[in-house]
Amino acid sequence: MNLEKLLKLMMDLDASDIHLTAGLPPTFRIERETEPISGAEALTKEETKELAFSL
């Protein structure tokens, strides 16, 4: 999953934050609760680093 898709989904779900952690699926904060993205696989260290540095 790339950052553009994550940000679009974040906007569609009205999420306020995105959490990217190696070993876990991307997670959004929606109405003060954190929720992993449905169907998303855990991020590898490399994927997490790539997403973070693409900011």
JOZINOR-V599754 format. One record per residue. N is the residue number from 0. RES is the residue in three letters. PHI is phi in radians with two decimals (999 if undefined). PSI is psi in radians with two decimals (none if undefined). Layout:
BEGIN
n:N res:RES phi:PHI psi:PSI
n:N res:RES phi:PHI psi:PSI
END
This chain:
BEGIN
n:0 res:MET phi:999 psi:2.35
n:1 res:ASN phi:-1.73 psi:2.92
n:2 res:LEU phi:-1.09 psi:-0.68
n:3 res:GLU phi:-1.03 psi:-0.79
n:4 res:LYS phi:-1.14 psi:-0.71
n:5 res:LEU phi:-1.09 psi:-0.76
n:6 res:LEU phi:-1.19 psi:-0.65
n:7 res:LYS phi:-1.12 psi:-0.81
n:8 res:LEU phi:-1.09 psi:-0.68
n:9 res:MET phi:-1.02 psi:-0.79
n:10 res:MET phi:-1.15 psi:-0.75
n:11 res:ASP phi:-1.05 psi:-0.60
n:12 res:LEU phi:-1.62 psi:0.01
n:13 res:ASP phi:1.01 psi:0.71
n:14 res:ALA phi:-1.44 psi:2.59
n:15 res:SER phi:-1.69 psi:-0.45
n:16 res:ASP phi:-2.44 psi:2.75
n:17 res:ILE phi:-2.21 psi:2.37
n:18 res:HIS phi:-2.02 psi:2.16
n:19 res:LEU phi:-2.06 psi:1.99
n:20 res:THR phi:-2.35 psi:2.24
n:21 res:ALA phi:-1.03 psi:2.36
n:22 res:GLY phi:1.58 psi:-0.08
n:23 res:LEU phi:-2.27 psi:2.69
n:24 res:PRO phi:-1.24 psi:2.71
n:25 res:PRO phi:-0.97 psi:2.48
n:26 res:THR phi:-2.24 psi:2.43
n:27 res:PHE phi:-1.90 psi:2.63
n:28 res:ARG phi:-1.73 psi:2.05
n:29 res:ILE phi:-2.22 psi:2.06
n:30 res:GLU phi:0.89 psi:0.89
n:31 res:ARG phi:1.23 psi:0.06
n:32 res:GLU phi:-2.01 psi:2.47
n:33 res:THR phi:-1.61 psi:2.38
n:34 res:GLU phi:-2.39 psi:2.16
n:35 res:PRO phi:-1.13 psi:2.61
n:36 res:ILE phi:-1.17 psi:2.20
n:37 res:SER phi:-1.01 psi:2.22
n:38 res:GLY phi:1.41 psi:-0.07
n:39 res:ALA phi:-1.39 psi:2.47
n:40 res:GLU phi:-1.52 psi:2.80
n:41 res:ALA phi:-1.06 psi:2.47
n:42 res:LEU phi:-1.40 psi:2.46
n:43 res:THR phi:-1.41 psi:2.95
n:44 res:LYS phi:-1.03 psi:-0.71
n:45 res:GLU phi:-1.17 psi:-0.75
n:46 res:GLU phi:-1.13 psi:-0.72
n:47 res:THR phi:-1.08 psi:-0.80
n:48 res:LYS phi:-1.10 psi:-0.77
n:49 res:GLU phi:-1.07 psi:-0.77
n:50 res:LEU phi:-1.13 psi:-0.75
n:51 res:ALA phi:-1.13 psi:-0.74
n:52 res:PHE phi:-1.34 psi:-0.21
n:53 res:SER phi:-1.40 psi:-0.14
n:54 res:LEU phi:-1.26 psi:none
END
